[in-house]
Amino acid sequence: MRSFSLVQHSVAHPRSTLLVIAGLTLLSLFPLPRIRTDTNPKNMLPPTSPVRVGNAAVEQAFSLYEDMIVVGIQNNAGVLDPTTLDKIRRLTQAIMEIPGVATRDVTSFLTVTNVSAGGGTLRVGPLMPETPRTPADLASLRQALFGNPLFIDRIISRDGKTTAIYVPLERAANGKVVADQIRSIVRRERGSERYYIAGDPVARDTFGAEMFSLMGLFSPIAGMVMFVAIYLMFRSLVLACTMMAVAMVAILWSVGGLVALGYPIHIMSSMSPVFLMAIATDSIHIFNEFSFRRQETGDRRSAVLATMDAVSRPVRYTALATAAAFGVLLFMGIIPVKIFGGLVAFGTIMLRVLSFSLIPAVLTLMPERAGGRSLGRDDPALDRGGRFLRRIAGIGTRRPGATLAAAAVLLVVAAAGTSRIVVNNNMVEWFKGSSDVRVADRVINEALGGTSLGYVVASSEESEFFKSPAALRALETLQHRLEQLPVVGKTSSVADYVKRINRMLHDDNPQYENIPEDREAIGQYLFLFSMAARPSDLDNVVDYSFQKANLWVQLRTWDATAMREVLSAVQKFQATAPGGMKFTPAGPAYFNLVWNDEVLWDMVRGFLLALVVVFVLLAVNFRSVRWAVVGYVPLLFTILLIYGVVGWAGKDFDMPIAVLSCLSLGMAVDFSIHFIGRFQQHLREPAGSATRPDADPVTEALLWTAARPGRGIFRNAVLFASAFSVMLLAPLTPYVTVGAFIVAMMLLSAVFTLLLLPALITVLRGWLFPRSDRAAPPAALPEQVPS
């Protein structure tokens, strides 16, 4: 159905149009009770992806868990105190009773395996079977802890003030639920101890829960701010309600359709209501034009049709450009990215359908007194707002060279900043610095080996290879190299157990803290250890065939780049490894790296493809590649400037920034389409000629466009920026990023459109209007198809 016929039908049958829309909206509500959420970043990659398959194989081979929570206990007076040790015991026992916790493998002072010797025999048992009370028993515990390299930086800090309980989770457990139960347990304790709960599942599941909660909070707040702003702009409750109805109906249609198709709401798609609310503000151009037409045209129906005839083409193509910016994500490889792109693209199209149906119907039925403030026949340049906008455009028309030169300097600075951007993701940093999740992660990373865990699996074709001295020495050497990296806090492997056993069987002589020369001795050591230790102690570091060994790497940061440094060091070591050893990365930290590369780079590729598609749409809309180039400049300028600031500020290109890329592209180009489209339209109209005989028609048309359609552009920018500035108060940094990014994007894009386009058109008028013997012949402009 062509948009103009839809407008005519809506104006001719406004009540039936509204009834149909209301009926479809009611239908969209039925699937919503079946809505499902999925906040696990792991599910952004398909189950068949190599990293998920590889991680699952490593977890199975070494009896590992997918998720682990780290509980830090800190006491400035030291944790090796009977009172604190009693609390650690109670806390450990209580944690082991929480549903979803893998009880048998919880590690703390109470459960960790200690290797010692006595009477010439090897002793393997719990480190602290009971709380030491006497000074001698406490000294013995201290000696056991600080005399064992396996414990230092893992369950005891070097200063003795911090310890940790490692809590592995069963596969179906929710990290936030378990963390909340641990918090309720520690709140019952009194004393000087401080408790910190960190780990990937805590950050991931807490973020997911808070994200949906904040979406439910900030979306209505942003909507109310938009409602008030529209009312203040037009002094009409009907227009304010209509704008909000357009946004809410499109959101319900889109989300209802997604749920009906059986898809869950992922982290990315959960932000789609905010984006659709932003895109809905483009309808303000209809209200802006109607405020002029309602008195220029005596008949209400004619005013609505004249309004839609004037703005329908720009509105239609801004919708196509925005939908294309998100629609290209459908061609990416990550399923949630596809869902997000398709959801917003569909919602954008539905917004425009409502712009050509619901809005004309409401304007037709709206009582005259409810129409709000009318600008009527007055010259838009005569009021204060019009003079301000003409003044901005006047800078570009009077001093185009200086304007473009200043813009070029800014572009060079922005380009330099853009080159400094690093593609990196760290979910812990999605929380503000003062949040419990962020504080816990920082404290534990500073005191112990780190909360981020990666694995390096060494393998060989040789049978029982990792009973050989050469293989274990190779692991030891690799560990030493990795521990030289600032991002690595602790490593451990089967080599550490062998060295510890060798020392204990030689009367705790430090000279024997090494790998034995005898392969048979190594085999016996490991056999003795496996007979007395917890099964997971040896299973976690070597497989049953001794052809694979797992090197644990604790990282002090969840930055994806940290695991990249580890892989780089491993690759350098690979060339000198004995026996054809091969190394394969795995673990949560490695998944974070792959997720970073695949998902974020997928978004980058989609953004670059969208740039091409949007340019093509501009060329089709303007029927001219030349005008498309001109319309493209404010878009590129805005995007480069914002990303230049991101680079200079040291902000990583992470998921929130990646998601905003497509929105910035779609929104930044909208203003150019409206400005150039209405400018060309005004030049073709008989009334579009200069008001003074000596006036330049191009300059006059540019100033008129800035004052009248530019009012809609500026209103659109201010409306949306004011609404989403409330997100700057959110406790999650992605929301702060979204708020700051959108406010900057909308305001800068509006100003640059009103400033740079007049300057470009003035400088390039000989190129844009080929007939140089006439100032601005209407015939030189591409003919527009009536809407």
Secondary structure as GFF3:
##gff-version 3
##sequence-region A 1 787
A	DSSP	alpha_helix	3	12	.	.	.	ID=ss1
A	DSSP	alpha_helix	14	29	.	.	.	ID=ss2
A	DSSP	three_ten_helix	32	34	.	.	.	ID=ss3
A	DSSP	beta_strand	37	38	.	.	.	ID=ss4
A	DSSP	three_ten_helix	41	44	.	.	.	ID=ss5
A	DSSP	alpha_helix	50	61	.	.	.	ID=ss6
A	DSSP	beta_strand	67	74	.	.	.	ID=ss7
A	DSSP	alpha_helix	82	95	.	.	.	ID=ss8
A	DSSP	three_ten_helix	103	105	.	.	.	ID=ss9
A	DSSP	beta_strand	113	118	.	.	.	ID=ss10
A	DSSP	beta_strand	121	126	.	.	.	ID=ss11
A	DSSP	alpha_helix	135	146	.	.	.	ID=ss12
A	DSSP	beta_strand	162	169	.	.	.	ID=ss13
A	DSSP	alpha_helix	175	186	.	.	.	ID=ss14
A	DSSP	beta_strand	194	198	.	.	.	ID=ss15
A	DSSP	alpha_helix	200	234	.	.	.	ID=ss16
A	DSSP	alpha_helix	237	260	.	.	.	ID=ss17
A	DSSP	beta_strand	265	266	.	.	.	ID=ss18
A	DSSP	three_ten_helix	269	271	.	.	.	ID=ss19
A	DSSP	alpha_helix	272	280	.	.	.	ID=ss20
A	DSSP	three_ten_helix	281	283	.	.	.	ID=ss21
A	DSSP	alpha_helix	284	296	.	.	.	ID=ss22
A	DSSP	alpha_helix	300	327	.	.	.	ID=ss23
A	DSSP	three_ten_helix	328	331	.	.	.	ID=ss24
A	DSSP	alpha_helix	335	355	.	.	.	ID=ss25
A	DSSP	alpha_helix	358	365	.	.	.	ID=ss26
A	DSSP	three_ten_helix	368	371	.	.	.	ID=ss27
A	DSSP	alpha_helix	384	398	.	.	.	ID=ss28
A	DSSP	alpha_helix	400	418	.	.	.	ID=ss29
A	DSSP	three_ten_helix	427	430	.	.	.	ID=ss30
A	DSSP	alpha_helix	436	447	.	.	.	ID=ss31
A	DSSP	beta_strand	452	459	.	.	.	ID=ss32
A	DSSP	three_ten_helix	465	467	.	.	.	ID=ss33
A	DSSP	alpha_helix	469	482	.	.	.	ID=ss34
A	DSSP	beta_strand	488	492	.	.	.	ID=ss35
A	DSSP	alpha_helix	494	504	.	.	.	ID=ss36
A	DSSP	three_ten_helix	510	512	.	.	.	ID=ss37
A	DSSP	alpha_helix	519	532	.	.	.	ID=ss38
A	DSSP	alpha_helix	535	539	.	.	.	ID=ss39
A	DSSP	beta_strand	548	555	.	.	.	ID=ss40
A	DSSP	alpha_helix	560	574	.	.	.	ID=ss41
A	DSSP	three_ten_helix	578	580	.	.	.	ID=ss42
A	DSSP	beta_strand	582	586	.	.	.	ID=ss43
A	DSSP	alpha_helix	588	595	.	.	.	ID=ss44
A	DSSP	pi_helix	596	600	.	.	.	ID=ss45
A	DSSP	alpha_helix	601	622	.	.	.	ID=ss46
A	DSSP	alpha_helix	625	648	.	.	.	ID=ss47
A	DSSP	alpha_helix	655	684	.	.	.	ID=ss48
A	DSSP	three_ten_helix	686	688	.	.	.	ID=ss49
A	DSSP	alpha_helix	697	707	.	.	.	ID=ss50
A	DSSP	alpha_helix	709	724	.	.	.	ID=ss51
A	DSSP	three_ten_helix	725	729	.	.	.	ID=ss52
A	DSSP	alpha_helix	733	763	.	.	.	ID=ss53
A	DSSP	alpha_helix	765	768	.	.	.	ID=ss54
A	DSSP	three_ten_helix	778	780	.	.	.	ID=ss55
###
